[in-house]
Amino acid sequence: MNPPLVIAPSPTITFRDIAEEHLPQLFEMRRDLSLQALLLTIPDGLDETTLRAWVARRKAEIGGMFRIIVDTACGEAVGFIQVNSVHRKNRTGYGGICLAAKARNKGLGQAALRELIKVAGNELGLIKLLSEVRADNFAALRAHLSVGYRLVGTLENHFTDSKGKLYNVFLLECVLGGE
């Protein structure tokens, strides 16, 4: 007789406003230059003043969103989400997530993207999210496609990292619904 099949529960996350206690983890992720290159970013600087200015800019972006991702199973902050470059009239924006190393490969990225899709529609009133994913970022590409994004094109030699290496970037979209 076979043992009963045990199905692990899906990971659950929530988003919270960024508070002072979240800054060390945000700064650690921002200082991880290989992670930032996967996110198509080269930080302006890595000192505390520059990092605080980055957080302030993200939090103040009109029409956008910048929040901490919390793993509800343990109550720990595990990354951040952001929606930026919002076009209010067309109701579109660019959404993305960043997970700390300890949170990767556990399904939290998919859970965060699903929740991002919900809040982008419900809280920001968007009807479409766009995302740019570096062509060699297979985990991010898989996660996006698994939650309803579709590939709409390739931006050739679109990102240059801090060492001068060029990367192709996939442009993805997720239609959220609405009128």
Disulfide bonds with the S-S distance in Angstrom:
none
